[in-house]
Amino acid sequence: MEDNVLRGVALLDEKVPDWRERINPDRLSMVLCNSCILGQLFGNYFEGTRILGIYGSDYGFNVSDEDTSYPRLRQLWREQL
């Protein structure tokens, strides 16, 4: 999960350089599609994956089949902010 989040950070650093300033950490919820990282940047999770052309869990924007802990995912992203 950590490697996927770091991959997501690198992608956002490239595509949305000011992404950190645009995220409200108190509102961050990886369970809600409009309060997650992509939701806060693009309006909702699905729009973000479409615009970026990615599968969300590959970049730590969603849990994967192996890693299913939303609280852990939120913690990892908060550490990147």
Sequence and secondary structure as in RCSB ss.txt:
>XXXX:A:sequence
MEDNVLRGVALLDEKVPDWRERINPDRLSMVLCNSCILGQLFGNYFEGTRILGIYGSDYGFNVSDEDTSYPRLRQ
LWREQL
>XXXX:A:secstr
 HHHHHHHHHHHHHH TTHHHH  TTT  SSSTTTSHHHHHHSSHHHHHHHHT  GGGGTSS  SS   HHHHHH
HHHHH 
